[in-house]
Amino acid sequence: MADRFAPGDRVRTRATDPDGHTRLPRYARGAVGTVVERAGAHPLADERARGGTPDPHAVHHVRFAAADLFGAGDHAVVVELWEDYLEEAP
């Protein structure tokens, strides 16, 4: 399956608060960032925590402005995120 996102694409993370385990940090939920690069394909940790044996899913490095995540800071933060956590940003 082809990746949904490429370097330079603007994305928004899901803003949900799921039951159980997730690798989507709370501070990054609902934030808009830019895909930096693909970081491989790995089984979705959320599904593995529930006892599943998922196929690998695309993982991306996504850059966010620190001020967008934490309310202050003039630097960038790069977070490694499964593609499942991302949607196109407006």
C-alpha positions in Angstrom: 0.0 0.0 0.0 1.3 3.5 -0.9 1.9 6.0 1.9 -0.8 8.6 2.2 1.7 11.4 3.0 5.0 12.6 1.6 7.7 14.9 3.0 6.4 18.5 3.0 2.7 17.5 3.5 0.9 19.4 6.2 -1.0 17.0 8.5 -3.1 17.2 11.6 -3.0 14.5 14.3 -6.1 12.9 15.6 -7.6 14.7 18.6 -9.2 11.6 20.1 -8.6 10.2 23.6 -8.8 6.5 23.0 -9.3 3.8 25.6 -6.2 1.8 26.3 -2.7 2.3 25.0 -1.7 4.8 22.2 1.7 6.0 21.0 0.1 9.4 20.0 1.3 11.8 22.7 -1.4 13.8 24.4 0.6 17.0 23.8 0.5 16.4 20.0 -3.2 15.6 19.7 -5.0 17.9 17.3 -1.8 19.7 16.3 -0.8 20.6 12.8 2.7 19.8 11.6 4.7 18.9 8.5 5.9 15.5 7.4 9.7 15.4 7.4 10.4 11.9 6.2 9.1 8.3 6.3 10.5 6.4 9.2 9.7 2.8 8.0 6.7 0.6 8.6 6.0 -1.1 11.9 3.1 -2.9 13.5 0.7 -0.4 15.2 1.6 -0.4 18.9 -2.0 0.3 19.8 -3.2 -2.9 18.2 -0.3 -4.9 19.6 -1.1 -3.7 23.2 -4.6 -5.2 22.7 -3.2 -8.6 21.8 -3.5 -8.2 18.0 -0.9 -9.1 15.4 -1.2 -6.2 13.0 0.6 -5.8 9.7 3.2 -3.0 9.4 1.8 0.5 9.0 3.8 3.5 7.7 5.5 5.7 10.3 6.5 9.3 9.7 8.6 11.9 11.4 6.4 15.0 11.8 7.8 18.4 12.7 5.7 20.8 14.9 6.4 24.3 16.1 7.0 24.0 19.9 4.8 27.0 20.5 1.9 25.1 18.9 2.4 22.1 21.2 3.4 23.8 24.4 2.3 27.5 24.1 5.9 28.7 24.0 9.3 28.1 22.4 10.9 29.2 19.2 12.2 25.7 18.2 10.7 22.7 16.4 9.8 19.3 17.9 9.9 16.2 15.7 7.6 13.3 16.7 7.6 9.8 15.2 3.9 9.0 14.4 2.1 6.2 12.7 0.2 7.2 9.6 -3.0 6.0 11.3 -2.8 9.0 13.7 -2.6 11.6 10.8 -5.1 13.3 8.5 -4.7 16.0 5.9 -4.5 19.5 7.4 -6.6 22.2 5.8 
